Amino acid sequence: MNFYVSHLTDCKVPVQNTSIPRHLDVLLEILLREEKEENEPGPCLEYLLQHKLLDLLATLACAETPPGMRTICLAFLRKFLGRSKYPLLHHTSIYAPIQRLVTLCNGNPPSPIEVEEVQFLLTICFLVCKYPHVTNIINDAPIAQTASNVVKKDNERTEIQKVTYIPTRRRNNSNPLFEPLDTQAVTLVNPNLFDKEQKKLLRSSRTFNVAAQYDLSRRSNESISSRDESVSSSPLAQKSVCDSPSIDTKSSEQGEEKNERDSSGNKIDEHLQNLRDLRLDTDCNIYDDTSYVAGNNPSLKSPKMPEKSKCLLLDALMSYLNSADNMVRIRACEGIMVLASLDDPSFAQTVARSELSSIISSRLENLFNAIPAHVDYLEIYNVDVTWGLDSPLWTKEKKFPGCRQVAAFFMWFDYCDQLMREAQMEFAETLARTIRVMFFERIVTPALADHHVILITALIAKCLKEMSSSILCTEVSYWLVGQERDPDIPNVWTSPVLHRLIENCFSDSNDLTIETLKLFEEAIDKRNEHILHCLLLIYLSTRMYYDNTAADSAIASWSDEEDEREKEKKGSLDLSYEQSHSRTLAPSNIHRVINCFLSLIPRYLQTDSDANNYEKYMPIWERQYSSVLSDCALMAWPLEAVMVDDSASSDSRPEADHGSGRFYMGPFLSMLFDKISNMPRQTYEVNVGITGLISRLALLPHPYLHEFLLNPLLPLIPGTKSLFSCLQKVVKQLVSEIPKTPESKAMLTERRQRLLDDCLQEEEKGNLLYESAIVTEDFCKDLAAIAYVKYHHSV
C-alpha cells in the first residue's frame, strides 16, 4: 500500500514487470499456511478483514492500473476464496469488493481476459452453492436502511485513516492511479462531518425519504473503505455511489431539494446544503480511465435504473453465453446451472423473473436457424453430443457438411434440457414455457410447411429422442397435440401441429412420410400421458367401438369373462383377494388370438421356413415390454376394459349410449389404419415405419387400446375399422395380385433374402407387392409375439 501511495509510482508499467504478482503470491501463501497451522482464523486473516485490504485491490482492478492489474486481482481472489476453509463471503470487507469486481465482468463486448473473468465468477457461484446462507448477498436488491446504520465508531475511523489516509499527500493529476486514493484523502479531511447534532436531526426527521437522501449524500463523501462499515449489506446501496461511473449530481440534488420542501424544515435544509458544499466537484468516480466499462454495461450508467434480474452474478454470467470461446461459454453455463439449482425460494423467483429464459431460448433459435438447408437429414440421427467438453469430434471435425452447426444446436438443446432437470421448479417451468412459445410455436410450426420440412422434421424427432426433462416434455406435448384434452370432432382440427404432421404422412414424398412417422414414434416412446391421451386414449376409453348387442355366441371379449369373475368375487365377500393382474391382457383364449394373426397370411405367400415360429420375435418384445411397464407404472390406467354405461352409470351419463353414436377413433389412429390398408402400394421403408409404430402402440398396457388393437375376436359395431380388418384387406389384395406373376413363390423368397442382405434394387410395382407381403408376414408374427408377452406378464 505504501508502494501505491508513493509519488514516484509509474502507473503505465505492466503489472507483470512489477513485484506485485510475487507479493500477492506470498500474501496468499501466508494466509493459507496460517489456516493449516491454526484451528481458527489467525491474526493475518483478521487483519485482512478488519482493514479491508481487498478493497484497495478491487479499486486498482477497476482502474486497471497498472495495466493487467484486473487479471492479477481476479486470480488472487479466486485462489484465496476457493482454497480457504472458512466461509468468508458474508464479511462486508469481502463481498463489497467482490460485488464491484462481479459488476466489471461483462462479456458484451468480448473482453480480452474473459477466461479469467468467467473463472472468477464460477468460483463465486460454487461458494454460494457451498454456503447457501450468503445467497442474498449476490442479490442486487436494496435493503431498507435504518438510522443505526449511519453510526460509526471513532476507533473504526481511526484504524481506516491509519491505512488509507495520507495527510501530506497532494493530488497528482498526471497519474490516474492516484485518483481513487486522492478521493479517499479529501473525503476524510473533515472527520467531524457527522457529529451528534446531525445524527440527532437525522433521527428526528419526519419521513424516511429525507433520511435516505441524507444518507445518500453522506455516503457520496465518504471513502470507499470507511463506507463499507457504515452502510448496510445491500449491494445496490454500496454500488450506487462510488461504484457507478456516472452519477448525475444535478438530478440527485434536485431530488433532495424536492424531498426537503415536502418533509423537512429549515434546519435539515441547512445541513443538506452544507453536505452539498462538501461534495467533490468531480464526484466519486474511480472509473476515469475505464470509461469503456460503463459504456458497455448499461446497468452501470444510472444507479437509479432498476435491473430486471436484480442479480449481479447472474447478469454477469449471462453476458458470456454468446462468447466465441467455447471454454468461456461452457464455464458460464456451469455457473448459471449452479445458481438456478440453489434451494432458495426467493432467489429462485429472481432467476425465474430474469431475462435468462429468453436469452437461452433466443440462442436456441439462432443456432437452429444457422443449420444449413443442404444438411443430409439422414445424418441427423448419428449426431451424439452433450453440452460439456466431451464432444470435440463433432465441433472440430467435419463428419458431414453442416455437422458443426447441427452439433452446436444439439449441444445447446442438451444444455437446456439438463438445466431444466437441475433447476428449481419455478425457473424450469418458465424456461420450458418460453422455449415452447418462442422456439417450437414461433419457429418450428411454420417450418413444418416449408420446402425444408424433411430436415426440420428430422431435427425435431432427434430433439424428442434426446429430451429427458419431464417439464420440457410436458410443454412439447402441449405444442404437439394442444393443451385441450377433449376429443376432436371428425374433420375438425384443434391442434394445428398435429394436423400438419398427419397431412405430411400422406405426402407424395416418401422421405417426409418416413421422417414424420419417426417423429410420432419418438413421441410415443416418451410415454407422456398427455400425448397418449390426446392421440389415442380419449377416443378409446369410452369403448364405443364395442358392439354389446351381438349374440352371446359371437361375444369373445376378455373383459366379459373378467366381469363374471368380479361378480363371483363380490358375491363371496372374499376381501382377502386383491386383483393385481389384468385379465383383459391375459385372456383364456390367447391361443385363438395368436392363431388369428399367424393364419392370416396364406401358406403360398409365406416366405419363412417355419411359418408358425413367432417365438424368435419374443425376446426383443419381452425386453421392450418390461421397459414400457416401468415407464407407465404411474399412469393410473384402468386394469380392465369394461362398458362405461354398466348398471347405474348409464343413468348419469346418457351420452354413453353407444348404440346411438358413431365411433370415431381420432385422426391419429385413422391415419395409421389408412396407411396399413395401403401397404401394397407403399414402399418398404414406409411399411416398416408404419408397422413399427403400431407395434409400439400395441405394447402399451392400456386395456382399451390393447383389446382394440390385439383382439381379432372382439365384436365391433358395424362400420368400425380395426387393425385386423385392415390387415385382412391387405392380404386380400396380395392374394389377388401376387399369384398372377410366374414363379411368385421363388421371387418372394429371393426378395426376402435380398431385404435381409440390405441390397435393394430400383423399386417396381411387383417388388412393392412382394415387399409388402414380407412386411405383413413379419408384422403378424410381431403382433402374435406381443400378445403372448403381455399375456405372460399378466397371468
C-alpha positions in Angstrom: 0.0 0.0 0.0 2.9 2.3 0.7 4.1 1.4 -2.8 0.9 2.7 -4.4 0.7 6.0 -2.5 4.2 6.9 -3.5 4.5 9.9 -5.8 7.2 8.1 -7.8 5.0 5.2 -8.9 4.8 4.8 -12.7 1.2 3.6 -13.4 2.0 2.7 -17.0 4.4 -0.2 -16.3 2.6 -3.6 -16.9 1.9 -5.4 -13.7 3.8 -8.4 -14.9 7.0 -6.2 -14.8 6.4 -5.3 -11.2 6.7 -7.2 -8.0 3.0 -7.1 -7.4 2.2 -10.6 -8.5 5.0 -12.0 -6.4 3.9 -10.1 -3.3 0.3 -11.3 -3.8 1.5 -14.9 -4.1 3.4 -14.5 -0.9 0.4 -13.0 0.8 -1.8 -15.9 -0.4 0.8 -18.4 0.8 0.9 -16.7 4.3 -2.9 -16.8 4.6 -3.2 -20.5 3.5 -0.3 -21.6 5.7 -1.9 -19.8 8.7 -5.1 -21.8 8.1 -3.2 -25.1 8.2 -1.5 -24.2 11.5 -4.5 -22.7 13.2 -7.8 -24.2 14.0 -9.5 -20.8 14.0 -9.0 -17.6 11.9 -5.5 -16.3 12.6 -4.2 -12.7 13.0 -3.3 -12.3 9.3 -6.8 -13.1 8.2 -8.3 -10.9 10.9 -6.1 -8.0 9.7 -7.1 -8.6 6.1 -10.8 -8.4 7.1 -10.6 -5.6 9.6 -8.5 -3.2 7.4 -10.3 -4.0 4.1 -7.1 -4.7 2.1 -9.2 -6.3 -0.6 -11.0 -3.0 -1.2 -7.8 -1.5 -2.4 -7.2 -4.4 -4.8 -10.7 -4.0 -6.2 -10.1 -0.3 -6.7 -6.9 -0.9 -8.6 -8.6 -3.6 -10.6 -11.5 -1.3 -11.5 -9.0 1.4 -12.7 -6.9 -1.3 -14.4 -3.8 0.4 -13.0 -1.1 -0.7 -13.5 -2.2 -2.4 -16.8 -3.1 -6.1 -16.2 -4.0 -5.5 -12.5 -7.5 -6.7 -13.1 -6.3 -10.2 -14.1 -3.9 -10.4 -11.1 -6.6 -9.3 -8.7 -9.2 -11.8 -10.1 -6.8 -14.6 -9.9 -5.8 -13.7 -6.3 -9.3 -13.5 -5.1 -10.3 -16.7 -6.9 -7.5 -18.7 -5.3 -7.9 -17.1 -1.9 -11.7 -17.6 -1.6 -11.6 -21.0 -3.4 -8.9 -22.5 -1.2 -9.9 -21.0 2.2 -11.5 -23.4 4.6 -13.5 -20.6 6.2 -16.8 -19.1 4.8 -15.6 -15.6 4.2 -18.1 -14.3 1.6 -20.5 -12.9 4.2 -18.0 -10.4 5.5 -18.5 -6.9 4.4 -14.8 -6.4 3.6 -15.0 -9.4 1.3 -18.3 -9.2 -0.5 -18.2 -5.5 -1.1 -15.1 -5.7 -3.4 -16.4 -9.0 -4.8 -19.6 -7.2 -5.9 -17.6 -4.5 -7.6 -15.5 -7.0 -9.5 -18.5 -9.0 -10.5 -20.0 -5.8 -12.0 -16.8 -5.4 -14.0 -17.1 -8.8 -15.5 -19.0 -8.2 -18.7 -18.8 -10.3 -21.9 -20.5 -7.7 -24.0 -18.4 -6.8 -25.9 -15.9 -9.6 -25.6 -13.2 -9.0 -23.1 -9.5 -10.0 -23.7 -9.4 -11.5 -20.2 -12.8 -13.2 -20.3 -11.3 -16.6 -19.4 -10.1 -15.2 -16.1 -13.3 -13.3 -15.5 -15.6 -16.3 -16.0 -13.4 -18.5 -13.8 -13.7 -15.9 -11.1 -17.5 -15.8 -11.5 -17.7 -19.6 -11.4 -15.7 -19.7 -8.2 -18.2 -17.3 -6.6 -21.0 -19.5 -7.8 -19.5 -22.6 -6.2 -19.0 -20.6 -2.9 -22.6 -19.6 -2.9 -23.7 -23.2 -3.5 -21.4 -24.3 -0.7 -22.6 -21.7 1.7 -26.3 -21.1 0.9 -26.7 -18.5 3.7 -24.9 -16.0 1.5 -27.3 -16.3 -1.4 -28.9 -12.9 -0.5 -25.5 -11.2 -1.0 -25.5 -11.8 -4.7 -29.0 -10.4 -5.0 -28.8 -6.8 -6.0 -31.9 -5.9 -4.0 -31.9 -2.7 -1.9 -32.5 -3.2 1.8 -34.2 -0.6 3.9 -31.6 1.3 6.0 -32.1 2.5 9.5 -30.6 5.3 11.5 -28.4 2.8 13.3 -26.5 2.1 10.0 -25.3 5.6 9.9 -23.4 5.5 13.3 -19.7 5.0 13.0 -17.3 4.3 15.9 -14.3 6.6 16.3 -11.9 3.7 16.7 -13.0 2.3 13.3 -12.5 5.6 11.7 -9.0 5.9 13.2 -8.0 2.4 12.0 -9.2 3.2 8.5 -7.3 6.5 8.5 -4.1 4.8 9.5 -4.3 2.6 6.5 -5.8 4.7 3.7 -5.3 8.4 4.7 -2.0 10.2 3.8 -2.4 13.8 5.1 0.7 15.1 3.3 -0.4 13.7 0.0 -1.2 16.1 -2.9 -3.3 15.3 -5.9 -1.3 14.3 -9.0 -3.5 14.8 -12.0 -0.9 13.2 -14.3 -1.2 9.9 -12.6 -4.8 8.3 -12.8 -3.7 5.6 -10.4 -3.9 8.1 -7.5 -7.4 9.3 -8.3 -9.3 6.9 -6.1 -6.8 7.2 -3.3 -6.8 11.0 -3.6 -10.6 10.9 -3.3 -10.3 9.0 -0.1 -7.9 11.5 1.3 -10.1 14.5 0.5 -13.3 12.9 1.8 -11.6 12.3 5.2 -10.5 15.9 5.6 -13.5 16.8 7.8 -13.7 14.0 10.4 -16.4 15.8 12.3 -18.8 15.8 9.4 -21.2 13.6 11.3 -21.5 15.0 14.8 -24.0 14.2 17.4 -26.3 17.1 16.5 -26.5 16.0 12.8 -27.3 12.4 13.9 -30.0 13.7 16.3 -31.5 15.7 13.4 -31.4 12.7 11.2 -33.3 10.6 13.7 -35.9 13.2 14.2 -36.7 13.7 10.5 -40.4 13.1 9.8 -40.1 11.0 6.6 -37.9 8.1 5.6 -37.2 9.8 2.2 -35.3 12.6 3.9 -33.2 10.2 5.8 -32.5 8.2 2.7 -31.4 11.3 0.8 -29.3 12.4 3.8 -27.6 9.0 3.9 -27.0 9.1 0.2 -25.3 12.5 0.4 -23.2 11.3 3.3 -22.1 8.2 1.5 -21.1 10.1 -1.6 -18.5 12.0 0.5 -17.0 9.0 2.4 -14.1 6.9 1.4 -14.6 3.5 -0.2 -13.1 1.8 2.9 -14.9 3.8 5.5 -18.2 3.5 3.7 -18.2 -0.3 3.9 -18.6 -0.3 7.7 -21.4 2.3 7.8 -23.8 1.2 5.1 -25.9 -1.9 5.1 -25.0 -5.1 3.3 -27.1 -4.2 0.3 -25.1 -4.5 -3.0 -27.1 -1.7 -4.6 -26.5 0.6 -1.7 -22.8 0.1 -1.9 -22.6 0.2 -5.6 -24.8 3.2 -6.3 -22.3 5.9 -5.0 -18.7 5.1 -5.7 -19.0 2.0 -8.0 -21.1 3.8 -10.6 -19.2 5.8 -13.1 -21.9 8.3 -14.0 -23.8 9.6 -11.0 -25.9 12.6 -12.0 -25.2 15.2 -9.4 -27.8 17.6 -10.6 -30.6 15.2 -10.7 -29.6 13.9 -7.2 -29.6 17.4 -5.9 -33.0 18.1 -7.4 -34.4 15.0 -5.8 -33.0 16.0 -2.5 -34.4 19.5 -2.7 -37.9 18.2 -3.6 -37.9 15.9 -0.6 -36.7 18.7 1.6 -39.5 21.0 0.6 -42.0 18.2 1.1 -41.0 16.9 4.5 -38.2 18.9 6.3 -37.6 22.2 8.0 -35.0 24.9 7.6 -32.5 23.1 9.9 -32.4 20.0 7.7 -32.3 22.1 4.6 -29.2 24.0 6.0 -27.4 20.7 6.9 -28.1 19.2 3.5 -26.8 22.3 1.8 -23.6 22.0 3.8 -23.3 18.4 2.7 -23.6 19.5 -0.9 -20.9 22.1 -0.4 -18.6 19.5 0.9 -19.1 17.2 -2.1 -16.3 16.8 -4.6 -16.8 18.6 -7.8 -15.6 15.6 -9.8 -17.9 13.2 -8.0 -16.6 9.9 -6.6 -15.6 8.5 -10.0 -13.0 5.8 -9.9 -13.5 4.7 -13.5 -11.9 7.7 -15.2 -9.5 5.5 -17.0 -12.0 2.7 -17.7 -15.0 4.6 -19.1 -15.4 1.8 -21.6 -16.8 -0.4 -18.8 -19.7 2.0 -18.2 -20.2 2.4 -21.9 -20.6 -1.3 -22.5 -22.6 -2.0 -19.4 -26.0 -0.3 -19.3 -26.6 -1.3 -15.7 -23.7 1.0 -14.7 -24.9 4.1 -16.4 -27.6 5.1 -13.9 -27.7 3.9 -10.3 -31.4 4.6 -10.2 -32.2 2.4 -13.2 -33.7 -0.9 -11.8 -32.2 -4.0 -13.2 -34.6 -6.7 -14.4 -33.0 -9.7 -12.7 -31.6 -7.9 -9.6 -28.8 -10.4 -9.5 -25.2 -9.2 -10.2 -23.7 -12.6 -10.6 -26.5 -14.0 -12.9 -26.3 -10.9 -15.1 -22.5 -11.2 -15.4 -22.7 -14.9 -16.4 -25.4 -14.3 -18.9 -23.2 -11.8 -20.8 -20.8 -14.7 -21.7 -23.4 -17.1 -23.2 -22.6 -15.9 -26.7 -18.9 -15.9 -26.3 -16.8 -17.1 -29.2 -14.6 -19.1 -26.8 -16.2 -22.4 -26.2 -14.5 -22.8 -22.8 -15.8 -19.5 -21.6 -19.3 -20.3 -22.7 -19.3 -23.7 -21.0 -18.0 -22.2 -17.8 -20.7 -19.6 -17.9 -23.3 -22.3 -18.4 -21.9 -24.2 -15.4 -22.3 -21.1 -13.2 -25.9 -20.5 -14.4 -26.8 -24.0 -13.7 -25.4 -23.7 -10.1 -27.4 -20.5 -9.5 -30.6 -21.9 -11.0 -30.3 -25.0 -8.7 -29.9 -23.1 -5.4 -32.5 -24.2 -2.9 -33.7 -20.7 -2.0 -37.3 -19.8 -2.9 -36.8 -16.0 -3.1 -33.7 -16.4 -5.2 -35.4 -18.9 -7.4 -38.1 -16.3 -8.1 -35.4 -13.8 -9.0 -33.9 -16.2 -11.5 -37.3 -17.1 -13.0 -38.2 -13.4 -13.4 -34.8 -12.5 -15.1 -34.1 -12.5 -18.8 -32.3 -15.8 -18.6 -35.1 -17.8 -20.1 -35.5 -15.5 -23.1 -31.7 -15.4 -23.7 -31.4 -19.1 -23.6 -34.4 -19.5 -26.0 -33.0 -16.9 -28.3 -29.7 -18.7 -28.6 -31.5 -21.9 -29.3 -33.5 -20.2 -32.1 -30.3 -18.7 -33.6 -28.4 -22.0 -33.6 -31.4 -23.7 -35.2 -31.6 -21.0 -37.9 -27.9 -21.4 -38.5 -28.2 -25.0 -39.7 -27.6 -25.1 -43.5 -30.6 -26.3 -45.6 -28.3 -28.7 -47.5 -27.6 -30.9 -44.5 -28.4 -34.6 -45.1 -31.3 -35.4 -42.8 -30.2 -39.0 -42.6 -27.0 -37.8 -40.8 -29.0 -36.1 -38.0 -29.6 -39.3 -36.1 -25.8 -40.1 -35.9 -25.0 -36.9 -34.1 -24.1 -37.7 -30.5 -23.2 -34.7 -28.4 -23.6 -33.2 -25.0 -23.3 -29.6 -23.8 -20.0 -30.2 -22.0 -16.5 -30.6 -23.3 -16.8 -34.3 -24.2 -17.9 -33.7 -27.9 -14.7 -32.5 -29.6 -15.1 -34.7 -32.7 -18.3 -33.0 -33.7 -17.1 -29.5 -33.0 -13.6 -29.7 -34.5 -14.0 -32.2 -37.3 -16.3 -32.3 -40.3 -18.2 -35.5 -40.2 -20.6 -34.2 -42.9 -21.4 -30.8 -44.4 -23.0 -28.7 -41.8 -22.2 -31.0 -38.9 -20.7 -28.3 -36.7 -23.9 -26.2 -36.9 -26.0 -29.3 -36.2 -23.8 -30.3 -33.3 -23.9 -26.8 -31.8 -27.7 -26.8 -31.9 -28.0 -30.1 -30.2 -25.3 -29.2 -27.6 -27.3 -26.2 -26.6 -30.6 -28.2 -26.6 -28.9 -30.7 -24.3 -27.9 -27.8 -22.0 -31.5 -26.5 -21.9 -32.7 -30.0 -21.1 -30.2 -30.6 -18.3 -30.8 -27.1 -16.9 -34.5 -27.8 -16.6 -33.7 -31.0 -14.8 -31.3 -29.4 -12.3 -33.0 -26.0 -11.8 -35.7 -25.2 -9.2 -39.2 -25.9 -10.4 -40.3 -22.2 -10.9 -37.4 -21.4 -13.3 -37.6 -24.8 -15.0 -41.3 -24.2 -15.8 -40.6 -20.7 -17.0 -37.8 -21.8 -19.3 -39.8 -24.7 -20.7 -42.8 -22.5 -21.4 -40.5 -19.9 -23.1 -38.9 -22.5 -25.3 -42.3 -23.8 -26.3 -43.7 -20.4 -27.2 -40.6 -18.8 -28.7 -39.0 -21.7 -30.4 -41.5 -24.5 -31.1 -44.5 -22.4 -31.8 -42.9 -19.4 -33.4 -40.1 -21.1 -35.3 -40.8 -24.8 -35.8 -44.5 -24.7 -36.5 -44.3 -22.6 -39.7 -41.2 -24.6 -40.8 -43.3 -27.8 -40.9 -44.9 -26.4 -44.1 -41.9 -25.1 -46.0 -39.7 -26.7 -48.6 -37.1 -27.9 -45.9 -39.8 -29.7 -43.9 -37.9 -33.1 -44.1 -34.8 -31.7 -42.4 -37.0 -29.8 -39.9 -38.9 -33.0 -39.0 -35.7 -35.0 -38.6 -34.3 -32.3 -36.3 -37.4 -32.2 -34.1 -37.6 -36.1 -34.0 -34.0 -36.0 -32.7 -34.9 -33.4 -30.1 -37.7 -35.7 -28.8 -35.3 -38.6 -28.7 -32.7 -36.7 -26.7 -35.2 -35.0 -24.3 -35.0 -36.2 -20.7 -36.6 -33.3 -18.7 -40.2 -34.1 -17.8 -41.0 -30.4 -17.6 -39.8 -29.8 -21.1 -41.6 -32.9 -22.3 -44.9 -31.6 -20.9 -44.5 -28.3 -22.8 -43.5 -30.0 -26.0 -46.6 -32.2 -25.6 -48.8 -29.1 -25.5 -47.1 -27.9 -28.7 -47.6 -31.3 -30.4 -51.2 -32.1 -29.5 -52.6 -29.0 -27.9 -53.4 -28.3 -24.3 -57.1 -29.3 -24.5 -57.9 -32.9 -23.5 -61.3 -33.2 -25.2 -61.6 -35.4 -28.3 -61.6 -33.9 -31.7 -64.7 -33.9 -33.9 -64.2 -35.6 -37.3 -62.8 -33.2 -39.9 -62.4 -30.5 -37.3 -58.8 -29.9 -36.1 -58.0 -28.3 -32.8 -54.2 -28.8 -32.9 -52.5 -27.2 -36.0 -49.2 -29.0 -35.4 -50.9 -32.5 -35.2 -53.0 -31.6 -38.3 -49.8 -30.6 -40.2 -47.9 -33.7 -39.2 -50.8 -36.1 -40.2 -51.1 -34.3 -43.6 -47.3 -34.8 -44.0 -47.8 -38.5 -43.6 -50.0 -38.6 -46.7 -47.4 -36.5 -48.7 -46.1 -37.7 -52.0 -42.6 -37.6 -50.6 -41.7 -41.0 -49.0 -38.9 -39.3 -47.2 -41.2 -36.9 -45.5 -43.6 -39.7 -44.6 -40.9 -41.7 -43.0 -39.4 -38.8 -41.0 -42.9 -37.9 -39.7 -43.5 -41.5 -38.6 -40.2 -41.4 -36.8 -41.3 -38.2 -35.0 -44.5 -39.9 -33.9 -42.5 -42.9 -32.8 -40.3 -40.8 -30.6 -43.4 -39.0 -29.2 -44.9 -42.4 -28.3 -41.6 -43.5 -26.7 -41.6 -40.5 -24.3 -44.6 -42.2 -22.5 -46.1 -38.8 -21.9 -49.6 -39.2 -20.6 -50.9 -36.1 -22.3 -49.6 -37.2 -25.7 -51.1 -40.7 -25.4 -54.4 -39.3 -24.0 -54.9 -36.9 -26.9 -53.7 -39.1 -29.6 -55.4 -42.3 -28.6 -56.9 -42.9 -25.2 -59.6 -40.2 -25.2 -61.2 -41.9 -28.2 -61.0 -45.5 -26.9 -61.8 -45.1 -23.2 -65.5 -44.8 -23.9 -65.4 -48.3 -25.6 -67.9 -47.1 -28.2 -66.2 -49.5 -30.7 -67.7 -52.5 -28.8 -70.9 -54.0 -30.0 -72.8 -55.0 -26.9 -75.8 -56.1 -29.0 -74.1 -59.0 -30.6 -75.3 -62.5 -29.9 -73.9 -64.3 -26.9 -72.3 -66.9 -29.1 -70.3 -64.2 -31.0 -69.0 -62.4 -28.0 -65.5 -63.3 -27.1 -64.4 -60.4 -25.1 -61.8 -61.0 -22.5 -63.2 -58.4 -20.1 -66.7 -60.1 -20.1 -65.1 -63.1 -18.6 -63.5 -60.9 -16.0 -66.8 -59.3 -15.3 -68.2 -62.7 -14.3 -65.1 -63.3 -12.0 -65.7 -59.9 -10.4 -69.3 -60.7 -9.7 -68.5 -64.0 -8.2 -65.7 -62.4 -6.1 -68.0 -59.7 -4.8 -70.7 -62.3 -4.0 -68.4 -64.4 -1.9 -67.2 -61.3 0.0 -63.7 -62.6 -0.2 -61.9 -59.5 1.0 -58.5 -61.2 1.1 -58.4 -61.5 -2.6 -56.9 -58.5 -4.4 -56.7 -58.4 -8.1 -53.2 -57.4 -9.3 -53.3 -58.6 -12.9 -55.4 -57.7 -15.9 -57.5 -60.4 -17.4 -58.0 -58.2 -20.4 -54.3 -58.5 -21.2 -54.3 -62.2 -20.3 -57.4 -63.9 -21.8 -58.2 -67.6 -21.6 -58.5 -67.7 -25.4 -54.9 -66.4 -26.0 -54.2 -69.3 -28.4 -57.1 -68.4 -30.6 -55.9 -64.8 -30.7 -52.3 -65.9 -31.7 -53.7 -68.3 -34.4 -55.7 -65.5 -35.9 -52.6 -63.4 -36.6 -50.4 -66.4 -37.7 -53.0 -67.8 -40.1 -53.7 -64.5 -41.8 -51.1 -65.0 -44.5 -51.8 -68.0 -46.8 -49.2 -70.7 -47.0 -48.2 -70.0 -50.6 -47.4 -66.3 -49.6 -45.3 -67.2 -46.6 -41.5 -66.9 -47.1 -40.3 -68.0 -43.6 -39.3 -71.7 -43.5 -41.1 -72.1 -40.1 -44.4 -70.3 -40.7 -45.6 -70.5 -37.1 -42.3 -69.7 -35.5 -43.1 -66.4 -33.7 -41.1 -67.3 -30.6 -37.9 -65.9 -32.1 -39.6 -62.4 -32.0 -40.4 -62.7 -28.3 -37.1 -61.9 -26.6 -36.9 -58.4 -28.1 -40.5 -57.6 -27.3 -40.0 -59.1 -23.8 -37.3 -56.5 -23.0 -39.2 -53.7 -24.5 -42.5 -54.5 -22.7 -40.6 -54.6 -19.3 -39.4 -51.1 -20.0 -42.9 -50.0 -21.1 -44.4 -51.4 -17.8 -41.9 -49.4 -15.8 -42.5 -46.2 -17.7 -46.3 -46.5 -17.5 -46.5 -47.6 -13.8 -47.7 -44.2 -12.7 -50.2 -43.6 -15.4 -53.2 -44.7 -13.3 -54.7 -46.5 -16.2 -57.7 -48.9 -15.6 -57.0 -52.5 -15.1 -59.8 -53.9 -17.2 -61.8 -52.8 -20.3 -65.5 -52.6 -19.3 -68.5 -50.9 -20.6 -68.8 -47.4 -19.1 -72.6 -47.5 -19.1 -72.9 -50.6 -17.0 -75.6 -50.7 -14.2 -76.3 -47.2 -12.8 -73.6 -45.3 -14.7 -75.9 -45.1 -17.7 -78.4 -43.0 -15.8 -75.8 -40.3 -15.0 -74.2 -40.5 -18.4 -76.9 -40.6 -21.1 -74.3 -39.7 -23.7 -72.7 -43.1 -23.1 -75.4 -44.8 -25.1 -73.0 -46.5 -27.6 -75.8 -47.7 -29.8 -76.9 -44.2 -30.7 -73.5 -42.7 -31.5 -70.9 -43.3 -34.1 -67.4 -44.4 -33.0 -64.6 -42.1 -34.0 -61.1 -43.4 -33.4 -59.4 -40.0 -33.8 -57.2 -38.6 -36.5 -54.1 -40.4 -35.5 -55.4 -43.9 -35.5 -57.4 -43.1 -38.7 -54.1 -42.2 -40.4 -52.4 -45.3 -39.2 -55.2 -47.6 -40.4 -55.3 -45.8 -43.7 -51.6 -46.4 -44.1 -51.9 -50.0 -43.2 -54.7 -50.6 -45.7 -52.4 -49.0 -48.4 -49.4 -51.2 -47.7 -49.4 -52.9 -51.2 -48.8 -49.5 -52.8 -46.3 -48.1 -50.4 -42.5 -48.5 -50.3 -40.8 -51.0 -48.0 -39.4 -48.2 -45.7 -42.8 -46.6 -45.2 -44.4 -50.0 -44.4 -41.6 -50.8 -41.9 -42.2 -47.4 -40.3 -46.0 -47.8 -40.0 -45.9 -51.3 -38.7 -43.1 -50.4 -36.2 -45.2 -47.5 -34.9 -48.3 -49.7 -34.4 -46.2 -52.4 -32.7 -45.1 -49.8 -30.1 -48.7 -48.8 -29.5 -49.7 -52.4 -29.1 -47.1 -52.7 -26.3 -48.8 -50.1 -24.1 -50.6 -51.8 -21.2 -53.8 -49.8 -21.6 -56.8 -52.3 -21.6 -58.9 -50.4 -24.2 -56.0 -49.8 -26.6 -54.9 -53.4 -26.1 -58.2 -55.0 -27.0 -58.8 -52.6 -29.9 -55.5 -53.5 -31.5 -54.8 -57.1 -30.4 -58.2 -58.8 -30.1 -59.3 -60.0 -33.6 -62.3 -61.7 -31.9 -63.7 -58.5 -30.5 -67.3 -57.7 -31.6 -67.2 -54.2 -33.2 -70.1 -52.0 -34.1 -70.9 -52.0 -37.9 -68.6 -49.8 -40.0 -65.8 -49.7 -37.5 -62.3 -50.4 -38.7 -59.9 -52.5 -36.7 -56.2 -53.4 -37.2 -57.1 -57.0 -38.0 -59.7 -56.0 -40.6 -57.2 -53.7 -42.3 -54.7 -56.5 -42.4 -57.3 -58.8 -43.9 -57.9 -56.2 -46.6 -54.2 -56.1 -47.4 -53.9 -59.9 -47.6 -56.9 -59.9 -49.9 -55.1 -57.6 -52.3 -51.9 -59.6 -52.1 -53.7 -62.9 -52.8 -55.3 -61.4 -55.9 -52.2 -59.8 -57.3 -49.1 -61.9 -56.4 -50.2 -65.3 -57.9 -50.5 -63.5 -61.3 -46.7 -63.4 -61.5 -45.0 -66.6 -62.7 -42.8 -68.2 -60.0 -44.1 -65.9 -57.4 -43.1 -68.2 -54.5 -39.4 -68.2 -55.6 -39.5 -64.5 -56.2 -40.9 -63.9 -52.7 -38.1 -66.0 -51.1 -35.4 -64.3 -53.2 -36.8 -60.8 -52.3 -36.8 -61.7 -48.6 -33.2 -62.7 -48.7 -32.2 -59.5 -50.5 -34.0 -57.4 -47.9 -32.2 -59.3 -45.2 -28.9 -58.6 -47.0 -29.8 -55.0 -47.5 -29.2 -54.9 -51.2 -32.3 -53.3 -52.7 -32.7 -52.6 -56.4 -34.8 -50.0 -58.1 -38.4 -50.2 -56.9 -41.0 -51.6 -59.2 -44.7 -52.4 -58.8 -44.1 -56.1 -58.5 -41.4 -55.5 -55.9 -43.7 -53.4 -53.9 -46.2 -56.2 -53.7 -43.5 -58.7 -52.6 -42.1 -56.4 -50.1 -45.5 -55.6 -48.6 -46.2 -59.3 -48.3 -42.9 -59.9 -46.5 -43.6 -56.9 -44.1 -47.2 -58.1 -43.5 -45.9 -61.6 -42.6 -43.4 -60.3 -40.1 -45.9 -57.8 -38.7 -48.4 -60.6 -37.9 -45.7 -62.5 -36.1 -44.8 -59.4 -34.2 -48.4 -58.9 -33.1 -48.7 -62.5 -32.0 -45.5 -62.3 -30.0 -46.6 -59.0 -28.3 -50.0 -60.6 -27.4 -48.3 -63.6 -25.8 -45.7 -61.4 -24.0 -48.4 -59.3 -22.4 -50.4 -62.5 -21.6 -47.3 -64.0 -19.9 -46.8 -60.8 -17.7 -50.4 -60.7 -16.7 -51.1 -64.3 -15.6 
